[in-house]
Amino acid sequence: MLSLVMAALFAPAIVASPVSSYAQSPLVFPSPPGKGAGVWASAYSNSRALVSQMTLEEKVNITRGFAVSDNICAGNTGSVPRLGWPGMCLHDAGNGVRATDLVNSYPSAIHVGASWDRNLTYERGFYIGQEFKAKGVNIVLGPNAGPLGRSPLGGRNWEGFSIDPYLSGQLNAETIVGHQDAGVIANIKHFIANEQETYRRPYFGVEAVSANIDDKTLHEVYLWPFMDGVKAGVASVMCSYNRINNTYGCENSKLLNGILKDELGFDGFVLLDWNAQHNLQSANAGLDMLMPGGGFWGNNLTQAVNNGSVAEDRVTDMATRIIAAWYLVGQDGTNFPKPGIGMKNLTQPHEQVDARVPESKPVILEGAIAGHVLVKNNGALPFKKNPTMLSVYGYDATVPDTKNTDVLFQLGYTSSPEMGQAVLGTERHFDQAARGGTIVTGGRAGANGPAYIDDPLSAIQHRARADGTWVNWDLISSNPDVNGASDACLVFINAIATEGWDRDGLHDDFSDGLVLNVASKCSNTIVVIHAAGVRLVDQWIDHPNVTATIIAHLPGQDSGEALVKLLYGEAVFSGKLPYTLAKNESDYGVYAPCGRGPSNTTDPQCDFTEGVYVDYRHFDEKNITPRYEFGYGLSYTTFNYSSLSVEPLDINADSPGSSTSSNDPSLWDVVAIVNATITNSGEVTGAEVVQLYLGIPNSPPKQLRGFDKLTLSPGDAAEASFELTRRDFSVWDVVTQGWIVQAGEYHIYVGASSRDIRLTDSIVV
C-alpha cells in the first residue's frame, strides 16, 4: 500500500501574481535511510561495516568537497586516512573526460540519441568509464536525463539523448550500466525539470527559475528516464540548480525524500550540482554530498548533530550511501588508481597517463557514423562514382585555429572563442554559428577532450589524394565562386550550444545565406549541419539545387572519417532524429525559455502548462506537420514491414482506487509482446530502426514504447520484437499516487518514424 506521506504530492502548477498563489512543493520528512536491497546488498554490508568505525567528524568529512593541490578534478571528497579510505575524485562529464589530455572525444549524447543503438550506447559508456577510471576519476558526472529538451533553445539539450522520455531512459540506462561495469560511479543528472539555462540558478539578486509542474507531467515525462536510471542501478543522482514548485532542487524534500528515495527506492547518494542553492536543512531534505567545498554544511553539520537539528543517523546514512556506491562499482582494495592521478594542470610538468585503449577505436568511429541523419536525398548520395571534382564551402569544414591547453579547449569553445570570455550569470547573446571551425561537441561541462579532430575537409582531401579527385574550397566567403565543373558542392554549417546560456534562435542568416548562394551556382549542393540541437532548414531545404542534407550532430573526434564513409557509400545512414525538426519556430508548443514578468522581476516562474504534450506529442495532438518528424531518417536502402503480431499476456485494467507503486517489481512485468517482420527490399546492406508507439487512452495520440535496430543484407528479413511492460501501458494517477492501466483500447503503431506508420493493431483492456 502506498504511504500516506506520498499522497501529499505536488499541487497543480498554478501561478498568479500574489506570491501566496505560486505553486508549492510540500515537505516530506524524515529522509528514508538506504535499504541496501538487491544488487546493493553486499555493497551496503561492507559500507555499514566501514562507516560504523567512523567518528562523526569522519562521516561529515566524506559528505563534502575539499580543495586539493595535486589534481584538477572538478571536486574531491574528504578522506578517512585512519581507516584507509582514500576519498574520491569527481569530474565532468557524460560525453568523455573534459579538460585533460590523452583521452578521446566520443560522440555527444544527442548524437548517440540519433543512433537509436542500445549496443553502441553501452559500449560508449563502458569505454568512457574506462578512461575516467584510468585518470583516477571515481565519479563520472553523467549521463544526462535532464534537460530533456522542453524548449528547443535549451543550451544543454545536446548533453541529453532525446526529448522523448522513453528513448532518453533506455539510453541513460545503457550508459549507466556501461560506466559502472567499467568500475566508475555514474551520476544521472539534473534532478529535475532543469529545462533551461536562463535563470537556471540565482544570480545578482534574482532567484533561480521555478519549474512549476503538475504531478502527472512530472511522472510521465521528466521522472521517466530517472526511473530507468534507478532501475539500472545508478549509484548517484545530481540535484539541479533550479527550483521546482518554488523549492530549490537540492533543498526539495518532496523530490529527494518523497519521490527519489521513498517512491523509487533509490539506494545511492544525492550529489548537489556545484554550489547549488542549499542550506543546513538540505541534509534533512535528502541531500548527501556537497561540492566543491563545504558550503553551508562545513563544520556546521557536526554542530547541527550536536545540537539535535540534524540526527546523527541521517549523517550515518549519508556516509553509508556514499561508501556503498564506492563498493558497488568495485573501487575498494587495489581495484582503483589514486584518485585524480591523471587529472593534472596541463601547463605544468606531469606524468603522461594515457587513458585510451585500442578497443575503443571502432566504437568511437561507429558511434560517429551512426548518429548522422540523412533528411533529404534526391539521388545525390552516395556518390555514384568517385568524383572528379568536389567543392567545399563553409566555416564548419575545417579545424579550429587552436586545440591546446587553454580555457577554450577546457570548455569546448575552440570554435567559438567569444564564449570563452563570457561570465556565467550575465546576459550574453552569441552567434548561433560557431564560425571558428567544425564542432564535435558543445560547450562547458559536457565538453570532452579530442585526441585529434578529423575535420571534414581533411578527410575529403585524404580521400581525394587516393582517388585523384580535384578539391576546391572557400571556407570564408558568404558568397563564394563555384567552379562550374564541380561534380558536387558540399556546404558545411553548424549550430552551437553551451551550458550557461540558452540559444537565441534555431538558425542564423549567415549560414542560410551561404547555402542559398552556393545552391544558386551549383546544381548538386549537399548541406552538412553539425548541430547541438534543433537546426531549422526551411530557408533553403526546398531549393531544387539542394540535393541532399545531413544533420551531422556532434560526432566527436572521428567526424571527418565518419562523414566520408557515408558520402562514398562505405557506410550507410541509419540515424533517426531524436527530436522533431519543425518548419517554423512557432510550431513548437514551447519555444523560448521562461523569463521575468512585470510581477516577478526577482522571482521568475515557469509554468509547464503544456503538460505531457512536448515535442511530437504536441505536433500530433495539434495536427501540425513538421519538416521532419521525430524518428525520421533516410537510408541508402528500403525496408518493408509485414506480419504484425500482438500477444497480450497478463494485462488487466486496475480497479478503481488501486494502482501500482513506482518501486513495485510488477510494474516492469512484460504484459504484451509485439513482433513484426522487416525485410531489406533494397540493393545494399542497411540498418533500420523499427519504432513502436502506443496510443494510450486519455493521453497523447502516440508515445514511443519500443525500438529495435536491425541490420539486414539485401533480401534478408528479421523479426523486430518488442516486450511491453505494465509501465508502458500505465499513466500516473494523482489520487492513488501510483501507476494505473486504464480500461479501453490501446492502439499499437509500428513504423519507421512517428509519422511513417507501416503496421497497426490494438489491444483492448
C-alpha positions, -999 to +999 in steps of 0.1 A: +000+000+000+013+034-008+022+056+022+000+085+032+031+107+031+033+100-006-003+111-011+007+147-004+022+153-038+026+184-059-004+207-063-011+216-099+012+242-112-009+274-107+009+307-108-008+340-102+005+374-092+004+370-055+034+350-042+010+330-020-007+316-051+025+303-066+029+265-069+043+249-037+063+218-030+052+200+002+076+189+029+084+152+033+105+142+063+124+123+075+149+112+048+145+075+042+176+055+051+191+033+023+178-003+025+207-020+007+185-044-012+191-064-043+223-056-061+232-032-033+232-058-006+269-066-005+279-030-010+257-019+019+270-047+041+306-036+035+297+001+038+279-003+071+309-022+085+333+006+075+311+036+084+304+020+119+341+026+127+340+063+118+337+092+141+311+118+134+337+142+121+350+115+097+315+108+084+309+145+078+343+147+061+332+124+032+299+142+026+316+174+013+343+187-010+378+199-004+402+219-025+434+198-032+466+209-049+476+177-067+448+174-092+423+194-112+392+172-105+360+192-106+356+180-070+373+159-043+356+144-013+373+142+021+391+110+030+394+089+061+431+081+064+427+063+097+406+036+080+424+037+047+395+052+027+412+074+001+383+097-009+370+102-044+376+125-074+345+137-093+348+151-128+329+161-160+311+146-177+288+123-197+304+127-231+340+119-221+367+132-198+369+170-200+399+194-197+427+168-197+450+151-222+454+116-236+416+108-237+391+105-265+363+127-278+333+105-281+301+114-299+280+136-277+247+123-262+224+139-288+245+121-315+241+089-296+204+095-293+202+098-331+218+064-334+190+047-315+215+020-308+215+003-274+246-018-280+267+012-292+254+032-263+265+006-238+300+002-254+304+040-254+295+041-218+319+013-209+349+028-227+342+063-214+341+048-180+374+030-185+390+064-194+376+080-163+390+052-142+424+053-158+425+090-149+416+083-113+381+098-116+358+078-092+325+096-102+315+105-137+292+135-137+268+120-162+248+108-180+222+134-185+184+128-182+176+165-177+171+187-196+151+165-219+146+195-242+113+211-234+124+242-252+144+236-285+165+266-275+178+248-244+216+253-241+222+218-227+198+198-248+228+183-266+240+167-234+209+145-233+200+117-256+165+128-266+134+149-259+114+116-256+115+102-221+114+066-232+143+069-256+162+090-231+155+064-203+167+035-224+200+051-234+206+065-200+202+030-186+226+015-211+252+042-203+249+038-166+255+000-168+284+007-191+300+032-168+296+011-137+307-021-154+339-002-161+343+005-124+332+041-120+302+056-103+276+070-127+258+102-118+225+107-135+215+144-137+199+170-133+171+161-110+147+175-121+129+198-146+161+216-153+148+227-187+165+260-193+198+278-187+181+312-185+178+319-147+189+284-140+204+294-107+203+326-085+225+354-098+226+391-089+196+391-066+173+371-089+162+337-078+165+307-100+135+300-122+108+278-106+097+250-128+060+247-118+050+213-128+020+191-121+023+156-106+012+137-137+036+156-160+064+151-136+060+113-135+051+106-171+077+129-187+105+143-166+108+115-140+105+087-165+142+085-175+153+088-139+132+058-131+151+039-158+183+051-143+174+039-108+163+005-121+196+002-140+214+006-106+227+041-109+249+049-078+243+086-076+219+113-087+227+151-091+200+175-079+195+206-100+201+243-097+165+254-104+135+255-082+107+230-086+073+244-075+092+272-057+116+250-037+152+246-048+160+212-062+187+204-036+165+215-007+134+198-021+124+172+004+094+162-017+116+153-046+146+139-028+130+121+002+095+116-011+100+106-047+136+096-053+144+078-021+110+066-010+089+062-041+117+050-064+136+032-036+169+048-046+198+034-025+226+056-039+236+091-028+224+125-039+250+150-050+243+187-055+253+205-086+283+226-080+274+254-054+237+248-060+214+266-035+212+246-003+211+251+035+218+231+066+184+216+064+192+202+029+207+173+048+173+165+063+157+171+028+178+142+014+210+158+001+240+136+008+271+153-007+282+189-013+306+201-039+330+216-045+335+227-008+317+225+025+290+251+016+265+257+044+275+225+060+312+226+067+317+223+104+281+234+109+269+199+101+288+185+131+274+212+152+239+205+139+242+169+150+254+180+184+225+204+189+199+180+176+188+198+144+202+170+123+202+134+136+235+116+135+216+087+119+210+110+089+247+117+086+255+080+090+230+073+062+247+099+040+281+084+046+268+049+041+252+057+008+284+073-005+306+044+006+281+018-006+284+034-041+322+031-039+318-006-031+291-012-056+314-005-086+344-022-071+366+007-062+379-009-029+412-027-024+436-023-053+409-020-079+412+017-085+441+041-091+449+070-068+420+095-071+429+122-096+462+106-107+457+116-143+439+149-137+468+175-137+474+211-146+483+207-183+507+236-183+528+221-156+551+191-159+531+160-153+532+123-159+515+111-190+485+090-180+472+076-213+436+065-207+429+054-243+427+018-253+427+004-289+394-014-283+376+019-281+386+030-316+359+011-336+333+022-310+342+059-315+341+056-353+309+035-355+292+058-330+302+088-351+287+072-382+255+060-365+244+095-353+244+111-388+208+116-400+201+119-437+170+140-440+170+148-478+184+128-507+174+134-543+198+107-555+229+127-547+242+102-522+261+080-521+284+093-548+277+071-578+314+071-587+345+087-573+340+124-581+364+141-604+359+175-587+345+184-554+340+219-540+339+225-503+324+256-486+317+269-451+334+276-418+325+243-404+346+222-428+379+227-411+396+225-377+396+254-352+427+276-350+438+261-317+434+230-296+459+234-268+457+237-230+437+269-226+401+276-214+388+273-250+400+237-250+389+230-215+353+242-221+348+230-257+349+266-271+377+262-296+353+271-325+335+298-305+362+319-288+337+346-278+321+321-254+353+316-236+351+352-224+316+350-210+309+352-173+282+328-160+251+346-149+255+376-172+232+381-202+250+372-234+239+367-270+262+346-291+265+339-328+244+308-333+271+295-357+305+286-343+324+302-372+358+293-358+358+258-372+340+225-371+323+214-339+325+180-324+310+188-290+290+215-272+302+239-246+313+238-209+307+209-185+296+184-212+325+191-235+352+165-240+389+164-250+396+152-285+429+134-291+427+149-326+399+164-347+395+147-381+377+175-398+356+171-429+379+190-453+410+170-442+391+137-446+378+147-480+413+156-491+428+123-478+402+105-499+408+128-529+445+120-528+438+083-531+412+088-558+427+116-579+399+140-571+404+177-576+392+197-545+383+234-544+375+252-511+365+285-497+358+285-460+355+322-455+333+339-481+295+341-477+291+342-515+319+321-529+327+315-565+318+280-577+338+260-603+311+251-629+327+217-634+321+206-599+305+172-595+292+182-561+294+212-538+294+204-501+284+233-477+293+229-440+275+249-414+268+244-377+247+254-347+265+256-314+250+255-278+265+257-244+258+253-207+251+286-191+231+302-218+201+292-239+203+297-277+190+328-293+174+310-322+173+279-343+191+292-374+214+321-385+212+343-416+249+340-425+248+302-428+214+302-446+227+328-470+258+308-477+237+277-486+214+297-509+244+314-526+262+282-533+229+265-544+223+293-569+255+284-586+258+246-581+231+221-592+243+194-568+246+211-534+249+189-504+244+206-470+260+191-438+250+206-404+269+199-373+242+208-347+240+208-309+202+205-311+174+215-335+185+235-365+158+247-388+163+243-426+132+258-442+151+288-456+166+266-482+156+229-479+132+231-509+157+247-532+159+224-563+197+225-562+199+214-526+200+177-534+209+162-500+210+173-464+227+157-435+221+165-398+256+155-386+250+164-349+282+162-327+302+132-339+334+135-317+369+133-330+362+109-359+338+134-375+355+136-409+362+099-415+326+090-405+312+115-429+334+105-458+325+068-453+288+078-456+293+101-486+311+074-505+287+046-495+313+027-475+289+031-446+251+036-446+229+061-429+208+046-401+204+076-378+169+089-369+160+122-354+157+121-316+135+152-317+111+170-341+125+193-367+097+219-373+091+242-403+088+273-381+098+283-346+061+289-338+052+253-344+068+242-311+044+241-282+071+256-260+097+276-279+116+301-257+127+296-221+108+314-194+119+349-184+108+375-158+075+392-160+064+426-145+054+410-112+082+386-108+114+406-116+134+387-089+113+356-088+109+340-122+082+315-126+078+289-154+045+271-157+047+237-175+011+242-187+017+221-218+018+191-195+028+159-213+024+174-247+060+180-256+077+177-290+060+151-313+032+146-288+023+183-292+027+181-330+004+150-332-022+165-308-024+198-327-021+181-361+009+202-371+030+190-400+067+191-391+095+195-417+110+162-404+092+143-376+106+126-346+122+093-355+127+103-392+158+094-412+166+082-447+188+052-457+205+041-488+182+011-489+145+004-483+126-017-458+093-035-460+072-041-429+049-071-426+034-098-404+025-078-373+016-100-343+003-088-310+002-112-280-014-098-248-001-117-218-013-108-183-027-073-187-058-061-169-072-027-160-067-016-125-098-015-104-109+019-091-088+031-061-059+007-069-026+013-085+010+000-088+037+019-069+068+030-087+091+006-068+068-024-072+086-050-094+054-059-111+055-025-129+082-040-150+064-073-158+060-080-196+023-078-203+024-079-241+047-090-269+046-074-304+065-088-334+069-076-369+089-088-399+113-064-415+127-071-450+155-052-467+139-046-501+168-025-514+202-032-530+226-025-502+230-037-466+215-013-442+201-009-406+166+001-398+153+015-365+119-001-361+098+020-337+067+011-317+043+037-305+014+031-281-018+051-282-029+052-246-065+063-237-068+099-225-032+106-235-012+119-265-021+101-298+012+082-298+040+076-273+073+058-281+073+025-262+099+004-281+126+004-308+147-023-323+176-017-346+181-044-372+210-047-397+199-066-429+216-076-461+196-072-494+167-095-495+171-107-459+143-104-433+143-104-395+118-101-367+116-069-347+104-079-312+090-056-285+083-066-249+059-042-234+057-038-197+029-028-174+046+005-170+045+011-208+007+009-207+003+029-175-005+065-167+002+082-134-029+085-111-026+116-089-053+103-065-038+069-056-003+081-062+006+051-084+006+038-119-027+026-134-037+007-165-070+021-177-097+001-193-100+008-231-084+003-264-047+007-268-036+014-304-003-002-315+017+016-342+049+001-358+068+021-383+099+039-395+092+072-376+065+088-355+045+096-387+056+069-411+035+041-395+035+009-415+016-015-393-013-011-368-032-032-344-048-027-309-053-043-276-085-039-257-080-040-219 
